[in-house]
Amino acid sequence: MTQRRVVTVGGVRLAYEVSGPPDGDPLILLPALGETAGHWAPVRDAMAPGRRVYAVDLRGHGRSDRTDRYSLELMRDDVLGLLDALGLDRVDLAGHSLGGFVAYLVAQAQPWRVGRLVLEDAPAPFPREPVVPVRPGGELDFDWAMVLAVRAQLDRPDPAWLEGLGRITARTLVLGGGPTSHVPHAHLAELVRRIPGARLTTVPAGHLIHAAAPREFTRVRPSSPGGRRCQARWRRTVTIWKGRRVSAVAPSAAGAATAEPRRGRSSRSLSTAAVTGNPAVRVALARPPRDS
């Protein structure tokens, strides 16, 4: 049974959805820009039988407070405060796009608190050319002021965030969506280069990997120490696409495994939908094996 709850962190009400046994290993899910905890519903339901799953509305999203201040640092501190409030000393952490950015800020701020880290098509903290976003029409499930504030920081990130990637100790998986994603491969490669022991897998499904390729997304996970089985599973993931083989290369010296791009229509992310008005899509994720 899924429960909707709210906790106050630093005077800000943060909403989250929780499911699974109270004694299950905790997993925190952070969504992309414009997304909410509800977009993780299939993930939550699949993970709940064996894990305690917390899907969070970041500040300015969903049922969490709209505030007069927004920043990536505040979102990071909100997540750390949430862990404190819930009494979670150590968790696994997964984030998509903006959620992935916040996730690695959490993991570099307090490395001992994150055991496994999954970064789904999350950009590296590199400067980029600013683009003025267009507000979608109608009622939004997020604060437009938050979008403007966060995008400004993504355009001109703090250089310390890039250096801080080296402090991450979590077993880290970086997932890329291939050439149809707007996140440059160079960003993903830089995350892998800077995060000790990180691995890169490409699932050529576009930016929203977990929605476009839920089965493939499910089967990849951070590697276990010395785990050949895990490496083989990664290889199977990148060589099978919706039941068909695609060409793949062996992991590179940097630990990256890539597959040739899938042809056809690309999938678009909810972080893109947040500024274009495209409809949301649901996600699905199965519980990882116990040996993960």
ChimeraX commands (.cxc) that place a marker at each C-alpha (Angstrom):
marker #1 position 0.00,0.00,0.00 radius 0.5
marker #1 position 1.31,3.41,-0.97 radius 0.5
marker #1 position 1.04,6.23,1.49 radius 0.5
marker #1 position 1.29,9.95,0.80 radius 0.5
marker #1 position 3.17,11.80,3.49 radius 0.5
marker #1 position 4.65,15.20,4.21 radius 0.5
marker #1 position 7.66,16.15,6.29 radius 0.5
marker #1 position 8.90,19.63,7.14 radius 0.5
marker #1 position 12.57,20.28,6.46 radius 0.5
marker #1 position 14.00,23.69,7.27 radius 0.5
marker #1 position 10.53,25.21,7.24 radius 0.5
marker #1 position 9.68,23.70,3.81 radius 0.5
marker #1 position 7.01,21.03,3.49 radius 0.5
marker #1 position 8.29,18.17,1.32 radius 0.5
marker #1 position 5.80,15.63,0.00 radius 0.5
marker #1 position 6.73,12.05,-0.74 radius 0.5
marker #1 position 5.11,8.71,-1.46 radius 0.5
marker #1 position 6.30,5.66,0.46 radius 0.5
marker #1 position 5.64,1.97,0.00 radius 0.5
marker #1 position 7.16,-1.36,0.86 radius 0.5
marker #1 position 8.03,-3.00,4.18 radius 0.5
marker #1 position 9.33,-0.66,6.88 radius 0.5
marker #1 position 12.40,-2.86,7.33 radius 0.5
marker #1 position 13.20,-2.98,3.62 radius 0.5
marker #1 position 16.37,-1.46,2.23 radius 0.5
marker #1 position 15.60,2.22,1.52 radius 0.5
marker #1 position 15.58,3.54,-2.03 radius 0.5
marker #1 position 15.10,7.25,-2.76 radius 0.5
marker #1 position 13.75,8.31,-6.18 radius 0.5
marker #1 position 14.26,11.88,-7.44 radius 0.5
marker #1 position 12.35,12.92,-10.57 radius 0.5
marker #1 position 13.27,15.20,-13.43 radius 0.5
marker #1 position 12.37,18.85,-13.84 radius 0.5
marker #1 position 8.60,19.23,-13.82 radius 0.5
marker #1 position 7.98,15.67,-12.67 radius 0.5
marker #1 position 6.58,14.51,-9.35 radius 0.5
marker #1 position 6.60,11.47,-7.10 radius 0.5
marker #1 position 3.59,10.12,-8.95 radius 0.5
marker #1 position 5.62,9.64,-12.11 radius 0.5
marker #1 position 7.57,6.93,-10.28 radius 0.5
marker #1 position 4.41,4.93,-9.47 radius 0.5
marker #1 position 5.29,1.80,-11.50 radius 0.5
marker #1 position 8.79,1.88,-10.01 radius 0.5
marker #1 position 7.41,2.18,-6.52 radius 0.5
marker #1 position 4.92,-0.63,-6.98 radius 0.5
marker #1 position 7.50,-3.00,-8.45 radius 0.5
marker #1 position 10.11,-2.25,-5.81 radius 0.5
marker #1 position 7.77,-2.25,-2.82 radius 0.5
marker #1 position 7.63,-6.04,-2.18 radius 0.5
marker #1 position 11.22,-6.07,-0.96 radius 0.5
marker #1 position 12.31,-2.47,-0.49 radius 0.5
marker #1 position 11.17,0.65,1.28 radius 0.5
marker #1 position 10.73,3.08,-1.61 radius 0.5
marker #1 position 10.47,6.84,-1.17 radius 0.5
marker #1 position 9.49,8.88,-4.23 radius 0.5
marker #1 position 9.98,12.57,-3.52 radius 0.5
marker #1 position 8.46,15.80,-4.81 radius 0.5
marker #1 position 11.37,18.24,-4.95 radius 0.5
marker #1 position 10.59,21.74,-3.70 radius 0.5
marker #1 position 8.45,23.63,-6.18 radius 0.5
marker #1 position 6.98,20.39,-7.54 radius 0.5
marker #1 position 3.73,18.55,-6.94 radius 0.5
marker #1 position 2.52,18.66,-3.35 radius 0.5
marker #1 position 5.75,20.13,-1.96 radius 0.5
marker #1 position 5.86,23.79,-1.02 radius 0.5
marker #1 position 6.28,26.58,-3.52 radius 0.5
marker #1 position 8.89,28.82,-1.95 radius 0.5
marker #1 position 10.37,32.25,-2.54 radius 0.5
marker #1 position 13.85,30.75,-3.06 radius 0.5
marker #1 position 14.99,28.00,-5.40 radius 0.5
marker #1 position 18.41,26.57,-6.07 radius 0.5
marker #1 position 20.10,23.24,-6.66 radius 0.5
marker #1 position 21.87,23.61,-3.31 radius 0.5
marker #1 position 18.52,24.02,-1.55 radius 0.5
marker #1 position 17.16,20.92,-3.30 radius 0.5
marker #1 position 20.27,19.00,-2.21 radius 0.5
marker #1 position 19.84,20.16,1.37 radius 0.5
marker #1 position 16.13,19.28,1.24 radius 0.5
marker #1 position 16.99,15.68,0.36 radius 0.5
marker #1 position 19.61,15.45,3.11 radius 0.5
marker #1 position 17.13,16.94,5.57 radius 0.5
marker #1 position 14.52,14.43,4.44 radius 0.5
marker #1 position 16.93,11.57,5.21 radius 0.5
marker #1 position 17.53,13.05,8.66 radius 0.5
marker #1 position 13.84,13.48,9.34 radius 0.5
marker #1 position 13.09,9.90,8.30 radius 0.5
marker #1 position 16.03,8.48,10.26 radius 0.5
marker #1 position 17.72,7.07,7.14 radius 0.5
marker #1 position 21.46,6.86,7.69 radius 0.5
marker #1 position 22.33,5.19,4.37 radius 0.5
marker #1 position 20.26,4.77,1.21 radius 0.5
marker #1 position 20.38,3.86,-2.44 radius 0.5
marker #1 position 19.63,6.90,-4.58 radius 0.5
marker #1 position 18.35,7.17,-8.15 radius 0.5
marker #1 position 17.64,10.34,-10.09 radius 0.5
marker #1 position 16.58,11.21,-13.60 radius 0.5
marker #1 position 17.90,14.34,-15.34 radius 0.5
marker #1 position 17.52,17.17,-12.79 radius 0.5
marker #1 position 16.91,14.52,-10.14 radius 0.5
marker #1 position 20.21,12.92,-11.10 radius 0.5
marker #1 position 21.98,16.27,-10.78 radius 0.5
marker #1 position 20.56,16.71,-7.29 radius 0.5
marker #1 position 21.44,13.08,-6.49 radius 0.5
marker #1 position 25.14,13.52,-7.23 radius 0.5
marker #1 position 25.21,16.76,-5.25 radius 0.5
marker #1 position 23.82,14.76,-2.30 radius 0.5
marker #1 position 26.35,11.97,-2.84 radius 0.5
marker #1 position 29.31,14.35,-2.92 radius 0.5
marker #1 position 28.11,16.38,0.07 radius 0.5
marker #1 position 27.72,13.35,2.37 radius 0.5
marker #1 position 29.31,10.36,0.59 radius 0.5
marker #1 position 28.81,7.95,3.49 radius 0.5
marker #1 position 25.03,8.16,3.14 radius 0.5
marker #1 position 24.73,6.75,-0.39 radius 0.5
marker #1 position 25.48,3.09,-1.06 radius 0.5
marker #1 position 24.42,2.89,-4.71 radius 0.5
marker #1 position 23.82,5.76,-7.10 radius 0.5
marker #1 position 21.97,5.64,-10.44 radius 0.5
marker #1 position 22.19,8.72,-12.68 radius 0.5
marker #1 position 19.74,8.46,-15.55 radius 0.5
marker #1 position 20.76,10.78,-18.39 radius 0.5
marker #1 position 21.85,13.45,-15.94 radius 0.5
marker #1 position 23.99,16.31,-17.27 radius 0.5
marker #1 position 27.47,16.99,-15.96 radius 0.5
marker #1 position 27.93,20.42,-14.35 radius 0.5
marker #1 position 29.33,22.06,-17.49 radius 0.5
marker #1 position 28.40,25.61,-18.57 radius 0.5
marker #1 position 25.99,25.77,-21.47 radius 0.5
marker #1 position 24.48,28.39,-23.72 radius 0.5
marker #1 position 21.37,29.84,-22.06 radius 0.5
marker #1 position 18.05,29.32,-23.79 radius 0.5
marker #1 position 14.95,31.18,-22.67 radius 0.5
marker #1 position 12.28,28.55,-21.85 radius 0.5
marker #1 position 8.68,29.01,-22.93 radius 0.5
marker #1 position 6.07,28.54,-20.24 radius 0.5
marker #1 position 3.44,25.91,-21.08 radius 0.5
marker #1 position -0.14,27.05,-21.06 radius 0.5
marker #1 position -2.63,26.09,-18.39 radius 0.5
marker #1 position -2.17,25.05,-14.78 radius 0.5
marker #1 position 1.22,23.58,-13.94 radius 0.5
marker #1 position 2.13,20.93,-11.41 radius 0.5
marker #1 position 5.30,22.86,-10.61 radius 0.5
marker #1 position 6.36,26.43,-9.95 radius 0.5
marker #1 position 7.52,28.23,-13.09 radius 0.5
marker #1 position 9.77,30.44,-10.97 radius 0.5
marker #1 position 11.57,27.26,-9.92 radius 0.5
marker #1 position 12.20,26.35,-13.58 radius 0.5
marker #1 position 13.78,29.74,-14.28 radius 0.5
marker #1 position 15.97,29.65,-11.17 radius 0.5
marker #1 position 17.19,26.09,-11.69 radius 0.5
marker #1 position 17.86,26.53,-15.40 radius 0.5
marker #1 position 20.00,29.58,-14.66 radius 0.5
marker #1 position 22.20,27.44,-12.40 radius 0.5
marker #1 position 22.36,24.62,-14.92 radius 0.5
marker #1 position 23.56,27.18,-17.48 radius 0.5
marker #1 position 26.29,28.48,-15.16 radius 0.5
marker #1 position 27.05,25.74,-12.59 radius 0.5
marker #1 position 29.35,26.19,-9.62 radius 0.5
marker #1 position 32.81,24.84,-10.63 radius 0.5
marker #1 position 33.03,23.18,-7.21 radius 0.5
marker #1 position 30.31,20.73,-8.25 radius 0.5
marker #1 position 32.53,19.27,-10.96 radius 0.5
marker #1 position 35.46,18.89,-8.59 radius 0.5
marker #1 position 33.18,17.40,-5.95 radius 0.5
marker #1 position 32.35,14.38,-8.11 radius 0.5
marker #1 position 35.64,12.85,-6.98 radius 0.5
marker #1 position 34.35,12.66,-3.40 radius 0.5
marker #1 position 31.54,10.25,-4.31 radius 0.5
marker #1 position 32.06,6.78,-2.86 radius 0.5
marker #1 position 28.79,5.14,-3.94 radius 0.5
marker #1 position 28.82,2.35,-6.52 radius 0.5
marker #1 position 27.63,4.44,-9.42 radius 0.5
marker #1 position 25.88,3.63,-12.68 radius 0.5
marker #1 position 25.54,6.37,-15.31 radius 0.5
marker #1 position 22.82,5.64,-17.85 radius 0.5
marker #1 position 22.80,7.43,-21.19 radius 0.5
marker #1 position 19.95,7.53,-23.67 radius 0.5
marker #1 position 22.06,7.54,-26.82 radius 0.5
marker #1 position 22.11,9.96,-29.76 radius 0.5
marker #1 position 18.42,10.85,-29.56 radius 0.5
marker #1 position 18.91,12.31,-26.09 radius 0.5
marker #1 position 19.75,15.99,-25.75 radius 0.5
marker #1 position 22.32,15.22,-23.02 radius 0.5
marker #1 position 25.75,15.10,-24.73 radius 0.5
marker #1 position 27.69,11.86,-24.42 radius 0.5
marker #1 position 30.68,13.94,-23.31 radius 0.5
marker #1 position 28.76,14.92,-20.17 radius 0.5
marker #1 position 28.11,11.31,-19.26 radius 0.5
marker #1 position 31.69,10.31,-20.00 radius 0.5
marker #1 position 32.94,13.11,-17.74 radius 0.5
marker #1 position 30.74,11.89,-14.88 radius 0.5
marker #1 position 32.22,8.41,-15.29 radius 0.5
marker #1 position 35.76,9.79,-15.48 radius 0.5
marker #1 position 35.40,11.83,-12.30 radius 0.5
marker #1 position 33.29,9.54,-10.08 radius 0.5
marker #1 position 35.59,6.81,-8.75 radius 0.5
marker #1 position 34.61,3.38,-10.08 radius 0.5
marker #1 position 31.58,4.64,-12.00 radius 0.5
marker #1 position 30.35,2.77,-15.06 radius 0.5
marker #1 position 28.50,3.97,-18.14 radius 0.5
marker #1 position 25.84,2.06,-20.04 radius 0.5
marker #1 position 24.01,3.39,-23.07 radius 0.5
marker #1 position 20.43,2.27,-23.67 radius 0.5
marker #1 position 19.56,3.93,-27.00 radius 0.5
marker #1 position 16.06,4.99,-26.02 radius 0.5
marker #1 position 16.30,8.76,-25.73 radius 0.5
marker #1 position 16.35,10.93,-22.64 radius 0.5
marker #1 position 13.51,9.21,-20.76 radius 0.5
marker #1 position 15.07,5.77,-20.63 radius 0.5
marker #1 position 12.91,4.30,-17.90 radius 0.5
marker #1 position 9.72,5.04,-19.86 radius 0.5
marker #1 position 10.87,4.17,-23.37 radius 0.5
marker #1 position 12.81,1.04,-22.37 radius 0.5
marker #1 position 11.58,-0.10,-18.95 radius 0.5
marker #1 position 12.86,-3.65,-19.32 radius 0.5
marker #1 position 16.35,-2.55,-20.28 radius 0.5
marker #1 position 16.35,0.10,-17.57 radius 0.5
marker #1 position 15.37,-2.53,-15.02 radius 0.5
marker #1 position 18.22,-4.85,-15.90 radius 0.5
marker #1 position 21.06,-2.40,-15.39 radius 0.5
marker #1 position 22.38,-1.47,-11.98 radius 0.5
marker #1 position 25.57,-0.39,-10.21 radius 0.5
marker #1 position 28.21,-3.13,-10.22 radius 0.5
marker #1 position 29.14,-5.14,-7.17 radius 0.5
marker #1 position 32.79,-5.38,-6.17 radius 0.5
marker #1 position 34.51,-7.90,-8.42 radius 0.5
marker #1 position 31.15,-9.04,-9.79 radius 0.5
marker #1 position 31.58,-10.73,-13.17 radius 0.5
marker #1 position 27.91,-11.68,-13.14 radius 0.5
marker #1 position 27.04,-8.02,-12.92 radius 0.5
marker #1 position 29.31,-7.12,-15.83 radius 0.5
marker #1 position 27.73,-9.87,-17.91 radius 0.5
marker #1 position 24.28,-8.55,-17.09 radius 0.5
marker #1 position 25.35,-5.15,-18.31 radius 0.5
marker #1 position 26.50,-6.70,-21.56 radius 0.5
marker #1 position 23.17,-8.43,-22.01 radius 0.5
marker #1 position 21.39,-5.17,-21.35 radius 0.5
marker #1 position 23.16,-3.27,-24.06 radius 0.5
marker #1 position 22.99,-6.09,-26.60 radius 0.5
marker #1 position 19.28,-6.78,-26.35 radius 0.5
marker #1 position 16.74,-4.18,-27.43 radius 0.5
marker #1 position 13.06,-5.09,-27.18 radius 0.5
marker #1 position 13.87,-8.71,-27.99 radius 0.5
marker #1 position 16.25,-7.92,-30.88 radius 0.5
marker #1 position 20.03,-7.95,-30.85 radius 0.5
marker #1 position 21.88,-4.74,-31.51 radius 0.5
marker #1 position 25.59,-4.35,-32.02 radius 0.5
marker #1 position 27.57,-3.60,-28.90 radius 0.5
marker #1 position 31.14,-3.14,-27.86 radius 0.5
marker #1 position 32.90,-4.47,-24.79 radius 0.5
marker #1 position 33.43,-2.12,-21.83 radius 0.5
marker #1 position 36.16,0.38,-22.56 radius 0.5
marker #1 position 39.17,1.09,-20.40 radius 0.5
marker #1 position 37.08,3.69,-18.61 radius 0.5
marker #1 position 34.48,1.02,-17.80 radius 0.5
marker #1 position 31.92,2.21,-20.34 radius 0.5
marker #1 position 29.64,-0.08,-22.30 radius 0.5
marker #1 position 27.80,1.31,-25.29 radius 0.5
marker #1 position 25.38,0.11,-27.92 radius 0.5
marker #1 position 24.75,1.37,-31.41 radius 0.5
marker #1 position 21.82,3.77,-31.58 radius 0.5
marker #1 position 18.34,2.45,-32.13 radius 0.5
marker #1 position 16.72,3.76,-35.27 radius 0.5
marker #1 position 13.27,5.27,-35.25 radius 0.5
marker #1 position 11.29,7.74,-33.20 radius 0.5
marker #1 position 12.97,9.20,-30.15 radius 0.5
marker #1 position 11.37,9.56,-26.75 radius 0.5
marker #1 position 11.17,12.92,-25.03 radius 0.5
marker #1 position 11.67,13.55,-21.38 radius 0.5
marker #1 position 9.32,14.99,-18.84 radius 0.5
marker #1 position 12.01,17.58,-18.16 radius 0.5
marker #1 position 11.51,18.69,-21.77 radius 0.5
marker #1 position 7.75,18.37,-21.35 radius 0.5
marker #1 position 7.96,20.69,-18.38 radius 0.5
marker #1 position 8.80,23.57,-20.68 radius 0.5
marker #1 position 6.98,22.48,-23.85 radius 0.5
marker #1 position 3.69,21.18,-22.51 radius 0.5
marker #1 position 4.12,17.63,-23.84 radius 0.5
marker #1 position 2.12,15.00,-21.92 radius 0.5
marker #1 position 3.71,12.94,-19.19 radius 0.5
marker #1 position 4.54,9.28,-19.61 radius 0.5
marker #1 position 4.58,6.56,-17.00 radius 0.5
marker #1 position 7.54,4.50,-15.96 radius 0.5
marker #1 position 8.18,0.89,-15.03 radius 0.5
marker #1 position 11.02,-0.66,-13.12 radius 0.5
marker #1 position 11.35,-4.09,-11.59 radius 0.5
marker #1 position 13.03,-4.86,-8.30 radius 0.5
marker #1 position 16.76,-5.56,-8.75 radius 0.5
marker #1 position 18.09,-8.99,-7.80 radius 0.5
marker #1 position 19.29,-9.51,-4.25 radius 0.5
marker #1 position 22.89,-9.88,-5.42 radius 0.5
marker #1 position 22.91,-6.33,-6.80 radius 0.5
marker link #1:1,2 radius 0.2
marker link #1:2,3 radius 0.2
marker link #1:3,4 radius 0.2
marker link #1:4,5 radius 0.2
marker link #1:5,6 radius 0.2
marker link #1:6,7 radius 0.2
marker link #1:7,8 radius 0.2
marker link #1:8,9 radius 0.2
marker link #1:9,10 radius 0.2
marker link #1:10,11 radius 0.2
marker link #1:11,12 radius 0.2
marker link #1:12,13 radius 0.2
marker link #1:13,14 radius 0.2
marker link #1:14,15 radius 0.2
marker link #1:15,16 radius 0.2
marker link #1:16,17 radius 0.2
marker link #1:17,18 radius 0.2
marker link #1:18,19 radius 0.2
marker link #1:19,20 radius 0.2
marker link #1:20,21 radius 0.2
marker link #1:21,22 radius 0.2
marker link #1:22,23 radius 0.2
marker link #1:23,24 radius 0.2
marker link #1:24,25 radius 0.2
marker link #1:25,26 radius 0.2
marker link #1:26,27 radius 0.2
marker link #1:27,28 radius 0.2
marker link #1:28,29 radius 0.2
marker link #1:29,30 radius 0.2
marker link #1:30,31 radius 0.2
marker link #1:31,32 radius 0.2
marker link #1:32,33 radius 0.2
marker link #1:33,34 radius 0.2
marker link #1:34,35 radius 0.2
marker link #1:35,36 radius 0.2
marker link #1:36,37 radius 0.2
marker link #1:37,38 radius 0.2
marker link #1:38,39 radius 0.2
marker link #1:39,40 radius 0.2
marker link #1:40,41 radius 0.2
marker link #1:41,42 radius 0.2
marker link #1:42,43 radius 0.2
marker link #1:43,44 radius 0.2
marker link #1:44,45 radius 0.2
marker link #1:45,46 radius 0.2
marker link #1:46,47 radius 0.2
marker link #1:47,48 radius 0.2
marker link #1:48,49 radius 0.2
marker link #1:49,50 radius 0.2
marker link #1:50,51 radius 0.2
marker link #1:51,52 radius 0.2
marker link #1:52,53 radius 0.2
marker link #1:53,54 radius 0.2
marker link #1:54,55 radius 0.2
marker link #1:55,56 radius 0.2
marker link #1:56,57 radius 0.2
marker link #1:57,58 radius 0.2
marker link #1:58,59 radius 0.2
marker link #1:59,60 radius 0.2
marker link #1:60,61 radius 0.2
marker link #1:61,62 radius 0.2
marker link #1:62,63 radius 0.2
marker link #1:63,64 radius 0.2
marker link #1:64,65 radius 0.2
marker link #1:65,66 radius 0.2
marker link #1:66,67 radius 0.2
marker link #1:67,68 radius 0.2
marker link #1:68,69 radius 0.2
marker link #1:69,70 radius 0.2
marker link #1:70,71 radius 0.2
marker link #1:71,72 radius 0.2
marker link #1:72,73 radius 0.2
marker link #1:73,74 radius 0.2
marker link #1:74,75 radius 0.2
marker link #1:75,76 radius 0.2
marker link #1:76,77 radius 0.2
marker link #1:77,78 radius 0.2
marker link #1:78,79 radius 0.2
marker link #1:79,80 radius 0.2
marker link #1:80,81 radius 0.2
marker link #1:81,82 radius 0.2
marker link #1:82,83 radius 0.2
marker link #1:83,84 radius 0.2
marker link #1:84,85 radius 0.2
marker link #1:85,86 radius 0.2
marker link #1:86,87 radius 0.2
marker link #1:87,88 radius 0.2
marker link #1:88,89 radius 0.2
marker link #1:89,90 radius 0.2
marker link #1:90,91 radius 0.2
marker link #1:91,92 radius 0.2
marker link #1:92,93 radius 0.2
marker link #1:93,94 radius 0.2
marker link #1:94,95 radius 0.2
marker link #1:95,96 radius 0.2
marker link #1:96,97 radius 0.2
marker link #1:97,98 radius 0.2
marker link #1:98,99 radius 0.2
marker link #1:99,100 radius 0.2
marker link #1:100,101 radius 0.2
marker link #1:101,102 radius 0.2
marker link #1:102,103 radius 0.2
marker link #1:103,104 radius 0.2
marker link #1:104,105 radius 0.2
marker link #1:105,106 radius 0.2
marker link #1:106,107 radius 0.2
marker link #1:107,108 radius 0.2
marker link #1:108,109 radius 0.2
marker link #1:109,110 radius 0.2
marker link #1:110,111 radius 0.2
marker link #1:111,112 radius 0.2
marker link #1:112,113 radius 0.2
marker link #1:113,114 radius 0.2
marker link #1:114,115 radius 0.2
marker link #1:115,116 radius 0.2
marker link #1:116,117 radius 0.2
marker link #1:117,118 radius 0.2
marker link #1:118,119 radius 0.2
marker link #1:119,120 radius 0.2
marker link #1:120,121 radius 0.2
marker link #1:121,122 radius 0.2
marker link #1:122,123 radius 0.2
marker link #1:123,124 radius 0.2
marker link #1:124,125 radius 0.2
marker link #1:125,126 radius 0.2
marker link #1:126,127 radius 0.2
marker link #1:127,128 radius 0.2
marker link #1:128,129 radius 0.2
marker link #1:129,130 radius 0.2
marker link #1:130,131 radius 0.2
marker link #1:131,132 radius 0.2
marker link #1:132,133 radius 0.2
marker link #1:133,134 radius 0.2
marker link #1:134,135 radius 0.2
marker link #1:135,136 radius 0.2
marker link #1:136,137 radius 0.2
marker link #1:137,138 radius 0.2
marker link #1:138,139 radius 0.2
marker link #1:139,140 radius 0.2
marker link #1:140,141 radius 0.2
marker link #1:141,142 radius 0.2
marker link #1:142,143 radius 0.2
marker link #1:143,144 radius 0.2
marker link #1:144,145 radius 0.2
marker link #1:145,146 radius 0.2
marker link #1:146,147 radius 0.2
marker link #1:147,148 radius 0.2
marker link #1:148,149 radius 0.2
marker link #1:149,150 radius 0.2
marker link #1:150,151 radius 0.2
marker link #1:151,152 radius 0.2
marker link #1:152,153 radius 0.2
marker link #1:153,154 radius 0.2
marker link #1:154,155 radius 0.2
marker link #1:155,156 radius 0.2
marker link #1:156,157 radius 0.2
marker link #1:157,158 radius 0.2
marker link #1:158,159 radius 0.2
marker link #1:159,160 radius 0.2
marker link #1:160,161 radius 0.2
marker link #1:161,162 radius 0.2
marker link #1:162,163 radius 0.2
marker link #1:163,164 radius 0.2
marker link #1:164,165 radius 0.2
marker link #1:165,166 radius 0.2
marker link #1:166,167 radius 0.2
marker link #1:167,168 radius 0.2
marker link #1:168,169 radius 0.2
marker link #1:169,170 radius 0.2
marker link #1:170,171 radius 0.2
marker link #1:171,172 radius 0.2
marker link #1:172,173 radius 0.2
marker link #1:173,174 radius 0.2
marker link #1:174,175 radius 0.2
marker link #1:175,176 radius 0.2
marker link #1:176,177 radius 0.2
marker link #1:177,178 radius 0.2
marker link #1:178,179 radius 0.2
marker link #1:179,180 radius 0.2
marker link #1:180,181 radius 0.2
marker link #1:181,182 radius 0.2
marker link #1:182,183 radius 0.2
marker link #1:183,184 radius 0.2
marker link #1:184,185 radius 0.2
marker link #1:185,186 radius 0.2
marker link #1:186,187 radius 0.2
marker link #1:187,188 radius 0.2
marker link #1:188,189 radius 0.2
marker link #1:189,190 radius 0.2
marker link #1:190,191 radius 0.2
marker link #1:191,192 radius 0.2
marker link #1:192,193 radius 0.2
marker link #1:193,194 radius 0.2
marker link #1:194,195 radius 0.2
marker link #1:195,196 radius 0.2
marker link #1:196,197 radius 0.2
marker link #1:197,198 radius 0.2
marker link #1:198,199 radius 0.2
marker link #1:199,200 radius 0.2
marker link #1:200,201 radius 0.2
marker link #1:201,202 radius 0.2
marker link #1:202,203 radius 0.2
marker link #1:203,204 radius 0.2
marker link #1:204,205 radius 0.2
marker link #1:205,206 radius 0.2
marker link #1:206,207 radius 0.2
marker link #1:207,208 radius 0.2
marker link #1:208,209 radius 0.2
marker link #1:209,210 radius 0.2
marker link #1:210,211 radius 0.2
marker link #1:211,212 radius 0.2
marker link #1:212,213 radius 0.2
marker link #1:213,214 radius 0.2
marker link #1:214,215 radius 0.2
marker link #1:215,216 radius 0.2
marker link #1:216,217 radius 0.2
marker link #1:217,218 radius 0.2
marker link #1:218,219 radius 0.2
marker link #1:219,220 radius 0.2
marker link #1:220,221 radius 0.2
marker link #1:221,222 radius 0.2
marker link #1:222,223 radius 0.2
marker link #1:223,224 radius 0.2
marker link #1:224,225 radius 0.2
marker link #1:225,226 radius 0.2
marker link #1:226,227 radius 0.2
marker link #1:227,228 radius 0.2
marker link #1:228,229 radius 0.2
marker link #1:229,230 radius 0.2
marker link #1:230,231 radius 0.2
marker link #1:231,232 radius 0.2
marker link #1:232,233 radius 0.2
marker link #1:233,234 radius 0.2
marker link #1:234,235 radius 0.2
marker link #1:235,236 radius 0.2
marker link #1:236,237 radius 0.2
marker link #1:237,238 radius 0.2
marker link #1:238,239 radius 0.2
marker link #1:239,240 radius 0.2
marker link #1:240,241 radius 0.2
marker link #1:241,242 radius 0.2
marker link #1:242,243 radius 0.2
marker link #1:243,244 radius 0.2
marker link #1:244,245 radius 0.2
marker link #1:245,246 radius 0.2
marker link #1:246,247 radius 0.2
marker link #1:247,248 radius 0.2
marker link #1:248,249 radius 0.2
marker link #1:249,250 radius 0.2
marker link #1:250,251 radius 0.2
marker link #1:251,252 radius 0.2
marker link #1:252,253 radius 0.2
marker link #1:253,254 radius 0.2
marker link #1:254,255 radius 0.2
marker link #1:255,256 radius 0.2
marker link #1:256,257 radius 0.2
marker link #1:257,258 radius 0.2
marker link #1:258,259 radius 0.2
marker link #1:259,260 radius 0.2
marker link #1:260,261 radius 0.2
marker link #1:261,262 radius 0.2
marker link #1:262,263 radius 0.2
marker link #1:263,264 radius 0.2
marker link #1:264,265 radius 0.2
marker link #1:265,266 radius 0.2
marker link #1:266,267 radius 0.2
marker link #1:267,268 radius 0.2
marker link #1:268,269 radius 0.2
marker link #1:269,270 radius 0.2
marker link #1:270,271 radius 0.2
marker link #1:271,272 radius 0.2
marker link #1:272,273 radius 0.2
marker link #1:273,274 radius 0.2
marker link #1:274,275 radius 0.2
marker link #1:275,276 radius 0.2
marker link #1:276,277 radius 0.2
marker link #1:277,278 radius 0.2
marker link #1:278,279 radius 0.2
marker link #1:279,280 radius 0.2
marker link #1:280,281 radius 0.2
marker link #1:281,282 radius 0.2
marker link #1:282,283 radius 0.2
marker link #1:283,284 radius 0.2
marker link #1:284,285 radius 0.2
marker link #1:285,286 radius 0.2
marker link #1:286,287 radius 0.2
marker link #1:287,288 radius 0.2
marker link #1:288,289 radius 0.2
marker link #1:289,290 radius 0.2
marker link #1:290,291 radius 0.2
marker link #1:291,292 radius 0.2
view
